[in-house]
Amino acid sequence: MIQANIEELRRENKLSFSENRRGNHPFFIWPIQKANDVTFNEIYSIYNYVDHNTGFPNQLTDYNCGMRTYDTAAGYNHEGTDIVTWPFPWKMLDDDGVEIIAAAPGQIIIKDDGEFDRSCTFNNPDPWNLIVVQHSDGSVAAYGHIKNGSTTIKNVGDMVSAGEYLGIVGSSGISTIPHLHFEVLTDATFTTIIDPYFGACNSTTADSWWQAQKPYTDPGINAVLTHSAAPVVFPPCPTSETPNLSSDFETDDEIYFTVFVRDQTINDNVTFEILKPDNTSLFGTWSATASATSPSWYYLYGPYSGFFDMVGEWKWQATFGGETVTHTFNVEAPLNIEEEDFNQTSEYPNPFNNVINISSSTKIVKANLVDILGKSVLSIEESLEGITRIDLSGFSNGMYFLMLESDANEKKTIKLIKE
């Protein structure tokens, strides 16, 4: 198909590549990125590299002389890099959370879409959704397993720049989990595989084709999260995970804590800590030792309840793979039945610059402002006229908690952002 489409573009005088202008091989950027609304620290884990051992089955050699690849009894040796989305791969597929981008500039040679994209088996007979881009040296990069209906609006013959959107990571074709299969081909018939990773057991290239080649083993933290209920991380394929994410709790709530890591090796250490608003440790620092080697793993703690007795911004943090990632969550005082009605009180604008306005059908007689360390920084009482406006121009920018009390002893806590 690559050859046929190239010949068609050549006949139409639309082919960008020319032997007379052949350039050097491209240097790739990483071919996926987080969508704008995804806040995870990272969203990938490499499951498989190119298999350089032509024997089969289970005769495996990756570019680094390891075995992070696969082959099949039918004689297929894996020909690309499998970049799996993590955490919550099916949920991120549903939410368009991980975007495939052009690793290098070039011309679209193939664009296939419309195929089923929730495959869970190697026996799936459906083709995959695919984009193939040709570079200035004549090589092509194939981006496979794309989500149905998500491919770029551009068509065969159109040019793309490095970093340009191509589609959403899916699980179309022969696939068992949402991932990008990134494959590089060259020569006149496009049957020669190029493994873009430089390594001792890769004879397809004398240098790396990556602008910044990632380490063979790339341990790190993909997400540090809090939950209102235990997350469902591995439901039956292809059911979407149920994260039960939350960062806002009351003092008597149960809270679950998770850390999602990639490329952990047996006996690796992961350390954890929960910090109160005053930066004192709730339980002290504790750790876990990896009992297995895995490209993706997660740790779950909780539910914890009865410990969150301080209103303000708490921190849940983990250290692994040379990095510390911190997730903040807010704890507020619980509301009683009367306070639920009082909860309809509105505060505006929020975020605010200097003044916060309060609109309430009930007279507000007390206001207490607390900073993120749980320290009271302002108290106001007004029993006659009630409080409808608070000037906070003298305070630094940042997050605060405003605790309001009505003349009927109803209470409400609001998170404020001063810009």
LONUVEX-823632 format. One line per field, with one value per residue (C-alpha): residue number from 1; residue in one letter; x, y, z. Coordinates in Angstrom, 1 decimal, always signed. Layout:
! LONUVEX-823632
nr [NUM|...] .
rest [A|...] .
xx [X|...] .
yy [Y|...] .
zz [Z|...] .
END
This chain:
! LONUVEX-823632
nr [1|2|3|4|5|6|7|8|9|10|11|12|13|14|15|16|17|18|19|20|21|22|23|24|25|26|27|28|29|30|31|32|33|34|35|36|37|38|39|40|41|42|43|44|45|46|47|48|49|50|51|52|53|54|55|56|57|58|59|60|61|62|63|64|65|66|67|68|69|70|71|72|73|74|75|76|77|78|79|80|81|82|83|84|85|86|87|88|89|90|91|92|93|94|95|96|97|98|99|100|101|102|103|104|105|106|107|108|109|110|111|112|113|114|115|116|117|118|119|120|121|122|123|124|125|126|127|128|129|130|131|132|133|134|135|136|137|138|139|140|141|142|143|144|145|146|147|148|149|150|151|152|153|154|155|156|157|158|159|160|161|162|163|164|165|166|167|168|169|170|171|172|173|174|175|176|177|178|179|180|181|182|183|184|185|186|187|188|189|190|191|192|193|194|195|196|197|198|199|200|201|202|203|204|205|206|207|208|209|210|211|212|213|214|215|216|217|218|219|220|221|222|223|224|225|226|227|228|229|230|231|232|233|234|235|236|237|238|239|240|241|242|243|244|245|246|247|248|249|250|251|252|253|254|255|256|257|258|259|260|261|262|263|264|265|266|267|268|269|270|271|272|273|274|275|276|277|278|279|280|281|282|283|284|285|286|287|288|289|290|291|292|293|294|295|296|297|298|299|300|301|302|303|304|305|306|307|308|309|310|311|312|313|314|315|316|317|318|319|320|321|322|323|324|325|326|327|328|329|330|331|332|333|334|335|336|337|338|339|340|341|342|343|344|345|346|347|348|349|350|351|352|353|354|355|356|357|358|359|360|361|362|363|364|365|366|367|368|369|370|371|372|373|374|375|376|377|378|379|380|381|382|383|384|385|386|387|388|389|390|391|392|393|394|395|396|397|398|399|400|401|402|403|404|405|406|407|408|409|410|411|412|413|414|415|416|417|418|419] .
rest [M|I|Q|A|N|I|E|E|L|R|R|E|N|K|L|S|F|S|E|N|R|R|G|N|H|P|F|F|I|W|P|I|Q|K|A|N|D|V|T|F|N|E|I|Y|S|I|Y|N|Y|V|D|H|N|T|G|F|P|N|Q|L|T|D|Y|N|C|G|M|R|T|Y|D|T|A|A|G|Y|N|H|E|G|T|D|I|V|T|W|P|F|P|W|K|M|L|D|D|D|G|V|E|I|I|A|A|A|P|G|Q|I|I|I|K|D|D|G|E|F|D|R|S|C|T|F|N|N|P|D|P|W|N|L|I|V|V|Q|H|S|D|G|S|V|A|A|Y|G|H|I|K|N|G|S|T|T|I|K|N|V|G|D|M|V|S|A|G|E|Y|L|G|I|V|G|S|S|G|I|S|T|I|P|H|L|H|F|E|V|L|T|D|A|T|F|T|T|I|I|D|P|Y|F|G|A|C|N|S|T|T|A|D|S|W|W|Q|A|Q|K|P|Y|T|D|P|G|I|N|A|V|L|T|H|S|A|A|P|V|V|F|P|P|C|P|T|S|E|T|P|N|L|S|S|D|F|E|T|D|D|E|I|Y|F|T|V|F|V|R|D|Q|T|I|N|D|N|V|T|F|E|I|L|K|P|D|N|T|S|L|F|G|T|W|S|A|T|A|S|A|T|S|P|S|W|Y|Y|L|Y|G|P|Y|S|G|F|F|D|M|V|G|E|W|K|W|Q|A|T|F|G|G|E|T|V|T|H|T|F|N|V|E|A|P|L|N|I|E|E|E|D|F|N|Q|T|S|E|Y|P|N|P|F|N|N|V|I|N|I|S|S|S|T|K|I|V|K|A|N|L|V|D|I|L|G|K|S|V|L|S|I|E|E|S|L|E|G|I|T|R|I|D|L|S|G|F|S|N|G|M|Y|F|L|M|L|E|S|D|A|N|E|K|K|T|I|K|L|I|K|E] .
xx [+0.0|+2.9|+4.4|+1.1|+0.2|+3.7|+3.4|+0.0|+1.3|+4.2|+1.9|-0.1|+3.1|+2.2|+5.0|+7.2|+10.1|+12.7|+15.9|+17.6|+16.7|+17.2|+18.1|+19.6|+17.5|+15.1|+15.6|+12.3|+10.6|+8.5|+5.4|+2.7|+1.6|-0.9|-4.2|-4.6|-6.9|-4.8|-2.9|-1.0|+2.7|+3.3|+1.1|+3.3|+5.2|+7.2|+6.1|+8.0|+11.0|+11.9|+12.9|+16.3|+16.4|+14.8|+14.3|+11.1|+9.3|+10.6|+14.0|+14.2|+16.8|+16.0|+18.4|+20.0|+20.6|+17.7|+14.3|+11.8|+10.1|+8.1|+7.7|+5.0|+4.9|+3.8|+7.1|+6.4|+9.2|+8.0|+8.9|+8.2|+8.1|+4.9|+4.1|+1.3|-0.8|-0.7|-2.5|-6.2|-5.5|-9.1|-10.4|-7.9|-8.9|-12.5|-11.5|-9.1|-6.4|-3.3|-2.6|-0.4|+1.8|+4.2|+7.7|+9.2|+8.0|+6.8|+4.0|+1.0|+1.2|-1.5|-4.5|-6.8|-9.7|-13.1|-11.9|-13.1|-10.8|-11.4|-9.5|-8.4|-6.9|-4.2|-6.9|-8.8|-9.4|-10.1|-7.4|-5.9|-6.4|-3.1|-1.2|+2.0|+4.3|+7.2|+10.3|+12.8|+15.2|+12.6|+12.0|+8.5|+7.1|+3.9|+1.6|-0.7|-3.7|-5.3|-8.7|-11.6|-12.7|-9.8|-7.4|-6.2|-8.5|-5.6|-5.4|-2.9|-0.6|-0.8|+2.3|+2.6|+5.2|+6.9|+4.6|+1.4|-1.7|-2.3|-4.8|-5.7|-4.0|-6.4|-6.6|-7.5|-6.3|-4.2|-3.9|-4.6|-4.4|-4.5|-1.0|+0.9|+2.9|+5.6|+7.4|+10.0|+10.6|+13.0|+14.4|+12.6|+10.1|+9.7|+10.5|+13.6|+12.9|+14.8|+15.0|+15.4|+17.2|+21.0|+22.3|+24.8|+22.3|+20.8|+22.4|+19.8|+21.4|+24.8|+23.2|+20.0|+17.1|+15.8|+16.5|+16.8|+16.8|+15.1|+16.9|+16.3|+14.8|+13.0|+11.7|+9.4|+6.1|+3.1|+0.6|+0.1|-3.7|-6.4|-9.8|-13.2|-13.4|-11.0|-10.2|-11.0|-7.6|-7.9|-11.5|-12.3|-10.9|-12.1|-14.1|-13.0|-11.4|-13.3|-10.8|-13.1|-10.7|-11.3|-9.1|-11.8|-12.8|-14.4|-12.7|-14.7|-14.3|-12.5|-9.6|-7.8|-4.2|-2.5|+0.8|+1.2|+4.8|+6.5|+9.6|+9.9|+12.5|+12.3|+13.7|+13.2|+12.1|+9.2|+8.7|+5.5|+4.3|+1.1|+1.7|-0.7|-1.4|+1.3|+3.8|+4.0|+3.8|+0.7|+2.2|+5.8|+7.6|+7.1|+8.2|+7.5|+9.9|+9.0|+8.2|+8.3|+9.7|+7.0|+6.7|+3.6|+2.5|+0.5|+0.3|-2.9|-3.2|-6.3|-9.1|-7.8|-10.4|-10.4|-7.0|-7.9|-8.7|-7.0|-8.8|-6.6|-4.4|-2.8|-0.1|+0.3|+3.7|+5.9|+9.5|+10.7|+13.1|+15.0|+11.9|+9.4|+5.8|+3.3|-0.5|-2.4|-5.9|-8.2|-9.9|-12.9|-15.2|-18.4|-21.8|-24.9|-28.4|-29.1|-25.6|-26.5|-29.1|-26.6|-24.2|-26.2|-24.5|-22.4|-19.0|-17.7|-15.4|-13.3|-10.4|-10.3|-7.9|-8.6|-12.3|-14.6|-18.4|-20.8|-24.4|-26.6|-30.3|-29.1|-27.2|-23.5|-22.1|-18.7|-15.9|-12.5|-9.7|-7.2|-4.1|-2.9|-0.9|-4.1|-3.3|-6.0|-5.0|-8.2|-11.3|-14.4|-17.6|-20.6|-23.9|-25.9|-25.6|-24.0|-20.9|-21.4|-17.9|-14.4|-11.3|-8.3|-6.1|-3.4|-2.9|-0.4|-1.6|-2.4|-4.9|-7.0|-10.0|-12.8|-15.0|-18.4|-21.0|-24.6|-26.7|-28.4|-25.0|-24.8|-21.2|-19.6|-16.0|-14.9|-11.6|-10.5|-7.8|-6.2|-4.5] .
yy [+0.0|+2.4|+1.7|+2.0|+5.3|+6.8|+5.9|+7.5|+10.7|+10.6|+10.3|+13.2|+15.2|+15.5|+13.4|+15.5|+13.1|+13.3|+11.4|+14.6|+16.3|+13.2|+14.4|+12.7|+10.5|+12.3|+12.8|+11.9|+13.6|+11.4|+10.5|+10.9|+13.7|+14.4|+16.1|+19.5|+18.3|+15.4|+16.2|+12.9|+13.3|+10.9|+8.8|+6.1|+2.9|+1.0|-2.6|-3.9|-2.9|-4.3|-7.9|-8.3|-12.1|-13.5|-16.9|-18.0|-18.7|-17.0|-16.2|-12.6|-9.8|-6.1|-3.3|-3.4|-7.2|-7.7|-9.5|-6.6|-7.7|-10.6|-12.9|-15.5|-19.1|-18.1|-16.4|-12.7|-10.8|-7.5|-4.7|-1.5|+0.1|-0.4|+2.6|+1.7|+4.4|+4.3|+4.7|+3.9|+3.1|+2.4|+5.4|+7.6|+6.1|+7.0|+10.5|+11.2|+11.5|+10.6|+12.2|+10.7|+13.4|+13.3|+12.4|+14.1|+16.3|+14.6|+13.7|+11.5|+8.4|+6.3|+7.2|+4.4|+4.9|+3.4|+0.2|-1.2|+0.2|-1.9|-5.0|-7.4|-10.2|-11.2|-13.1|-9.9|-10.1|-6.4|-4.1|-1.4|+2.4|+3.7|+6.8|+6.5|+9.5|+9.7|+11.8|+13.7|+10.8|+8.5|+6.5|+6.2|+6.0|+4.0|+5.0|+2.1|+1.0|+4.5|+5.2|+5.0|+8.4|+10.3|+10.6|+14.0|+15.8|+16.0|+13.4|+11.4|+13.9|+16.5|+17.6|+17.5|+19.1|+17.6|+17.6|+17.9|+15.9|+12.6|+10.8|+9.3|+6.2|+3.3|-0.5|-1.2|-4.3|-7.0|-5.5|-6.3|-2.9|+0.8|+1.6|+3.2|+0.9|+3.1|+1.4|+2.8|+1.4|+2.1|+1.0|+0.8|-1.7|-0.5|-4.0|-3.0|-2.2|+0.6|+0.4|+4.1|+3.1|+3.0|+0.0|-2.9|-5.4|-3.0|-3.5|-1.4|+2.0|+3.4|+6.2|+7.0|+8.3|+10.1|+13.7|+12.5|+8.7|+7.6|+5.1|+1.4|+1.1|+4.4|+4.1|+7.0|+8.0|+8.4|+9.5|+10.2|+10.3|+10.4|+8.7|+8.7|+4.9|+2.2|+2.6|-0.1|-0.5|-3.8|-4.5|-7.1|-6.0|-3.7|-2.2|+1.3|+1.7|+3.5|+5.9|+7.4|+10.4|+13.1|+15.9|+17.4|+15.7|+16.4|+15.6|+12.4|+11.0|+7.8|+8.5|+6.1|+6.8|+5.5|+5.8|+4.5|+3.8|+2.5|+0.3|-1.0|-3.7|-6.3|-4.9|-1.3|+1.0|+3.4|+5.8|+7.5|+10.3|+12.1|+15.7|+17.8|+21.5|+22.5|+20.2|+17.7|+14.0|+12.1|+8.6|+9.3|+8.2|+4.6|+2.5|-0.5|-2.9|-4.1|-7.8|-8.1|-6.5|-4.8|-2.0|-0.7|-1.1|+0.6|+0.9|+1.3|+2.5|+3.0|+3.6|+6.0|+7.9|+9.7|+11.2|+14.3|+16.6|+19.7|+21.9|+23.0|+21.7|+18.3|+16.6|+13.0|+12.3|+9.5|+9.1|+6.6|+6.5|+9.6|+11.9|+13.0|+13.7|+15.5|+15.5|+18.1|+17.5|+19.7|+18.8|+20.8|+20.6|+18.5|+20.1|+19.2|+19.1|+22.8|+23.7|+21.9|+24.6|+27.2|+25.6|+27.4|+30.7|+32.0|+33.7|+35.7|+36.2|+33.1|+33.3|+36.9|+39.8|+41.8|+41.6|+38.6|+39.2|+37.0|+36.5|+34.6|+34.5|+34.0|+36.6|+35.8|+37.0|+35.4|+34.8|+33.2|+33.0|+30.1|+29.7|+26.4|+25.7|+25.7|+29.0|+31.5|+34.8|+36.9|+36.8|+39.1|+39.4|+41.5|+40.6|+43.7|+44.1|+40.8|+40.1|+40.6|+41.8|+41.0|+43.0|+40.7|+43.1|+43.0|+39.2|+37.4|+35.4|+31.8|+29.4|+30.1|+28.5|+30.9|+29.6|+31.3|+31.1|+32.3|+33.8|+30.3|+28.7|+27.2|+26.8|+26.5|+26.3|+27.5|+27.2|+30.6|+31.4|+34.9|+35.9] .
zz [+0.0|+0.8|-2.6|-4.4|-2.8|-3.4|-7.1|-7.3|-5.7|-8.1|-11.1|-9.8|-9.3|-5.6|-4.1|-1.7|-1.6|-4.3|-4.8|-5.9|-2.6|-0.3|+3.1|+6.1|+8.3|+10.6|+14.3|+16.1|+18.9|+21.2|+19.2|+21.9|+24.2|+26.9|+25.9|+27.4|+30.2|+31.4|+34.6|+35.2|+35.6|+32.7|+30.4|+28.8|+29.4|+26.8|+26.6|+23.5|+21.3|+17.9|+17.9|+16.2|+16.5|+13.3|+15.0|+16.6|+18.8|+22.0|+20.5|+21.5|+21.2|+21.5|+20.6|+24.0|+23.9|+26.3|+25.8|+25.9|+22.7|+21.4|+18.4|+17.5|+16.6|+13.1|+12.5|+13.2|+14.9|+16.5|+14.1|+16.1|+19.5|+21.6|+23.7|+26.1|+27.9|+31.7|+34.0|+33.0|+29.4|+28.4|+30.3|+28.5|+25.2|+25.9|+27.0|+24.1|+26.7|+24.8|+21.4|+18.7|+17.1|+14.1|+15.3|+12.3|+9.4|+6.3|+3.9|+4.7|+2.5|+4.2|+6.2|+7.3|+9.7|+10.5|+12.2|+15.5|+18.2|+21.4|+20.5|+23.3|+21.3|+18.9|+17.0|+16.0|+12.3|+11.8|+10.3|+12.4|+12.0|+10.6|+9.6|+7.6|+7.0|+4.6|+5.5|+3.4|+3.4|+1.9|+5.1|+6.5|+10.0|+10.7|+13.6|+14.3|+16.5|+16.3|+17.9|+15.4|+14.1|+15.7|+12.8|+11.5|+9.1|+6.7|+3.9|+1.8|+0.1|+2.8|+4.7|+8.5|+10.8|+13.8|+16.8|+14.6|+15.8|+14.0|+16.1|+19.6|+21.0|+20.6|+20.4|+16.8|+14.9|+16.5|+20.0|+23.6|+25.2|+24.0|+22.7|+19.8|+17.6|+16.1|+13.2|+10.8|+7.3|+4.5|+1.1|-2.3|-1.1|+2.5|+3.9|+5.8|+9.4|+11.1|+14.9|+15.9|+19.2|+19.1|+20.9|+20.8|+19.3|+16.7|+13.3|+11.4|+12.2|+13.3|+15.4|+17.3|+15.3|+18.4|+19.2|+22.8|+23.2|+26.3|+28.6|+27.9|+31.4|+32.2|+35.8|+36.9|+38.4|+36.0|+38.6|+42.3|+43.0|+45.7|+45.4|+47.0|+46.6|+45.6|+41.9|+39.5|+37.7|+35.8|+34.8|+32.1|+28.8|+27.1|+30.0|+31.0|+34.4|+37.1|+38.7|+41.4|+41.4|+43.9|+45.4|+47.7|+50.9|+54.3|+57.6|+58.2|+54.6|+53.7|+51.3|+49.1|+47.9|+44.7|+43.0|+39.4|+38.3|+35.1|+34.6|+38.1|+38.6|+41.4|+44.7|+43.6|+46.4|+46.3|+49.3|+50.3|+52.6|+53.5|+54.7|+56.7|+55.8|+58.3|+56.5|+59.3|+58.3|+59.0|+59.4|+58.7|+55.5|+54.6|+51.6|+49.5|+47.8|+44.3|+44.2|+40.4|+37.3|+35.3|+32.7|+34.6|+38.2|+40.9|+44.7|+46.6|+50.3|+52.3|+53.0|+55.7|+57.8|+61.1|+60.5|+58.4|+61.3|+59.8|+57.3|+54.4|+51.6|+52.2|+50.2|+49.1|+47.6|+46.3|+45.3|+42.7|+39.8|+41.0|+41.1|+43.7|+42.6|+44.9|+44.6|+46.7|+48.0|+50.1|+53.4|+54.6|+57.6|+56.9|+56.5|+58.6|+57.1|+57.6|+56.2|+53.0|+52.3|+53.4|+50.8|+48.1|+49.2|+46.3|+46.3|+43.4|+41.6|+42.3|+41.4|+42.5|+42.6|+45.7|+46.8|+47.3|+47.2|+49.1|+48.1|+50.6|+51.6|+55.1|+57.1|+57.3|+60.7|+60.8|+58.3|+59.0|+56.4|+56.6|+54.5|+53.0|+56.1|+58.2|+59.9|+60.5|+58.9|+59.1|+61.3|+60.7|+62.7|+61.7|+63.4|+62.4|+58.6|+57.8|+55.7|+52.0|+50.9|+52.0|+51.0|+50.7|+48.7|+51.4|+51.1|+48.9|+45.8|+46.4|+47.8|+50.9|+52.7|+53.7|+56.5|+56.7|+59.6|+59.4|+62.2|+62.4|+63.1|+59.6|+58.4|+55.0|+53.8|+50.4|+48.6|+47.2|+44.7|+44.8|+41.5] .
END
